[in-house]
Amino acid sequence: MPKPLSDEQAQARIEELEEEERRLRDDESENPGGERVAADARRLEELRVELDRLWDYLRQRRALRDAGRDPDQAQLRDAGTVEDYLG
């Protein structure tokens, strides 16, 4: 089992992914219809899913901590689980 991420590590990763997302969106707006649009769209979707997973993980850690339990018991859930919350 991989070592759990701390809140700070998860937050730092979220910030990295959000920065990449901003760069891709800026590139899209500067070069609409460019050759990279399909690849960028795929990467943006990957980023969205990974961000959802990390935010879910942080929420789990906070909930566990608030309940007086060990936040390291939180699990980084798979994309299908996280993405199907509202489904």
C-alpha positions as CSV (number, residue, x, y, z in Angstrom):
1,M,0.0,0.0,0.0
2,P,1.5,3.4,-1.0
3,K,2.3,5.9,1.7
4,P,-0.6,8.3,2.3
5,L,-0.3,11.9,1.0
6,S,-0.3,14.6,3.6
7,D,-2.8,17.4,3.3
8,E,0.1,19.6,2.1
9,Q,1.3,17.1,-0.5
10,A,-2.2,16.7,-1.9
11,Q,-2.8,20.5,-2.0
12,A,0.6,21.0,-3.7
13,R,-0.3,18.4,-6.3
14,I,-3.7,20.1,-6.8
15,E,-2.0,23.4,-7.4
16,E,0.4,21.8,-9.9
17,L,-2.5,20.3,-11.9
18,E,-4.5,23.5,-11.8
19,E,-1.5,25.4,-13.1
20,E,-1.2,22.9,-16.0
21,E,-4.9,23.3,-16.6
22,R,-4.6,27.1,-16.8
23,R,-1.7,26.8,-19.3
24,L,-3.7,24.5,-21.5
25,R,-6.8,26.7,-21.5
26,D,-4.6,29.8,-22.2
27,D,-3.0,27.9,-25.1
28,E,-6.4,27.0,-26.5
29,S,-7.7,30.5,-26.3
30,E,-4.5,31.9,-28.1
31,N,-4.6,29.2,-30.8
32,P,-8.2,28.1,-31.4
33,G,-8.5,25.3,-33.8
34,G,-4.9,24.4,-33.5
35,E,-3.5,21.0,-34.1
36,R,-3.1,20.3,-30.4
37,V,-6.8,20.8,-29.6
38,A,-7.7,17.1,-29.4
39,A,-4.6,16.2,-27.4
40,D,-5.2,19.2,-25.1
41,A,-8.9,18.2,-24.7
42,R,-7.8,14.7,-23.6
43,R,-5.3,16.1,-21.2
44,L,-7.8,18.6,-19.7
45,E,-10.2,15.7,-19.1
46,E,-7.4,13.7,-17.4
47,L,-6.6,16.8,-15.3
48,R,-10.3,17.2,-14.3
49,V,-10.5,13.6,-13.1
50,E,-7.2,13.7,-11.2
51,L,-8.3,17.0,-9.5
52,D,-11.6,15.4,-8.5
53,R,-9.8,12.4,-7.0
54,L,-7.4,14.7,-5.1
55,W,-10.2,16.9,-3.8
56,D,-12.1,13.8,-2.7
57,Y,-9.0,12.6,-0.9
58,L,-8.6,15.9,1.0
59,R,-12.3,15.8,1.9
60,Q,-11.9,12.3,3.3
61,R,-8.8,13.3,5.3
62,R,-10.7,16.3,6.8
63,A,-13.7,14.2,7.6
64,L,-11.6,11.6,9.3
65,R,-9.8,14.2,11.3
66,D,-13.0,16.0,12.3
67,A,-14.4,12.6,13.5
68,G,-11.3,12.1,15.7
69,R,-9.9,9.4,13.5
70,D,-6.6,9.0,11.7
71,P,-6.6,11.0,8.4
72,D,-4.0,8.6,7.0
73,Q,-6.8,6.1,6.7
74,A,-8.1,8.1,3.7
75,Q,-7.9,6.4,0.3
76,L,-7.2,7.9,-3.1
77,R,-10.2,6.4,-4.8
78,D,-10.3,5.4,-8.4
79,A,-11.7,7.7,-11.1
80,G,-14.9,5.6,-11.6
81,T,-15.8,5.9,-7.9
82,V,-15.2,9.6,-7.7
83,E,-16.7,10.5,-11.1
84,D,-19.9,8.5,-10.3
85,Y,-20.9,10.4,-7.2
86,L,-23.6,12.3,-8.9
87,G,-24.4,9.6,-11.5
